[in-house]
Amino acid sequence: MAKAAKTAIKTKDQKAAAEAKNWTKVIKAVRSPKTGAYTFKEAIVHKDKVKDFLAAK
C-alpha cells in the first residue's frame, strides 16, 4: 500500500493523494456457525468507519 500512496503523491493532483490516505484496508476473521472454520472478510473503508465495520456482524 505504501507504494500506491507514494505514486499518488508524485502526481499533480495533490488533493486526490491526500484523500487516498484516509482509506484503510480492514480484514476481519469471521467464524462459520456451520463448520466452525474461520473465513476472512475484507473491505476498504474510510478511516472513520473502521470501528463500525468491525462491530457489524
C-alpha positions as CSV (number, residue, x, y, z in Angstrom):
1,M,0.0,0.0,0.0
2,A,2.9,2.4,0.7
3,K,3.9,2.3,-3.0
4,A,0.4,3.3,-4.1
5,A,0.3,6.3,-1.8
6,K,3.8,7.3,-2.8
7,T,2.8,7.1,-6.5
8,A,-0.3,9.2,-5.9
9,I,1.8,11.9,-4.2
10,K,4.0,12.2,-7.2
11,T,1.1,13.0,-9.4
12,K,0.0,16.6,-10.0
13,D,-3.3,16.0,-8.1
14,Q,-2.3,16.6,-4.5
15,K,-5.9,16.7,-3.3
16,A,-6.6,13.2,-4.5
17,A,-3.4,12.0,-2.9
18,A,-4.3,13.4,0.4
19,E,-7.8,11.9,0.2
20,A,-6.4,8.5,-0.6
21,K,-4.6,8.4,2.8
22,N,-8.0,8.5,4.6
23,W,-8.9,4.9,3.4
24,T,-7.8,1.7,5.2
25,K,-8.0,-2.0,4.3
26,V,-9.6,-3.9,7.1
27,I,-9.6,-7.7,7.5
28,K,-12.0,-9.4,9.9
29,A,-12.0,-13.1,10.8
30,V,-15.5,-14.5,10.8
31,R,-16.3,-17.9,12.3
32,S,-18.7,-20.1,10.3
33,P,-21.5,-21.3,12.6
34,K,-21.9,-24.5,10.5
35,T,-18.3,-25.8,10.3
36,G,-16.5,-23.7,12.9
37,A,-13.9,-22.7,10.3
38,Y,-12.7,-19.1,10.0
39,T,-13.1,-17.1,6.9
40,F,-11.8,-13.6,6.3
41,K,-14.0,-10.7,5.3
42,E,-12.0,-7.7,3.9
43,A,-13.0,-4.3,2.8
44,I,-11.5,-0.9,2.1
45,V,-13.3,1.6,4.3
46,H,-12.9,5.2,5.4
47,K,-10.7,5.5,8.5
48,D,-13.7,7.0,10.4
49,K,-15.8,3.9,9.7
50,V,-13.3,1.2,10.8
51,K,-15.0,0.6,14.2
52,D,-18.4,0.3,12.6
53,F,-17.1,-2.3,10.1
54,L,-15.5,-4.4,12.9
55,A,-18.6,-4.1,15.2
56,A,-21.1,-5.3,12.4
57,K,-21.9,-9.0,12.3
